Amino acid sequence: QVHVVESGGGLVQPGGSLRLSCVVSGITFRLIDLAWYRQAPGKQRELVAGVTSGGVTNYADSVKGRFTISRDNDKKMVYLQMNSLKSDDTAVYYCKCGRVYWGQGTQVTVSS
């Protein structure tokens, strides 16, 4: 059984930073593509950043230069370092493992 669990969300002021973490179990982690998505109130879920099993990364235009996705195959974890946060980044952030496995989400609120 696959488990995907996010952590690290919270309240941060504009311009601040947060680091999200996601731990995965029950799957051959090193062979799986991973991604972070987010969903703001009243909006569709959108891709924020992805990293392939080979380490190739991609980012939404809105976060390029501010967010960094990384993975640790030994620890079976994927991270999202978020810098220069804006109010528009406020959303529930979800970790996606492979094509079908999702975490429960972690809330990120950017507000003064």
Secondary structure, DSSP 4 states (H G I P E B T S, - for coil): --EEEEE--EEE-TT--EEEEEEEESS-GGG--EEEEEE-TTS--EEEEEE-TT--EEE-TTTTTTEEEEEETTTTEEEEEE-S--GGG-EEEEEEETTTEE---EEEEE--
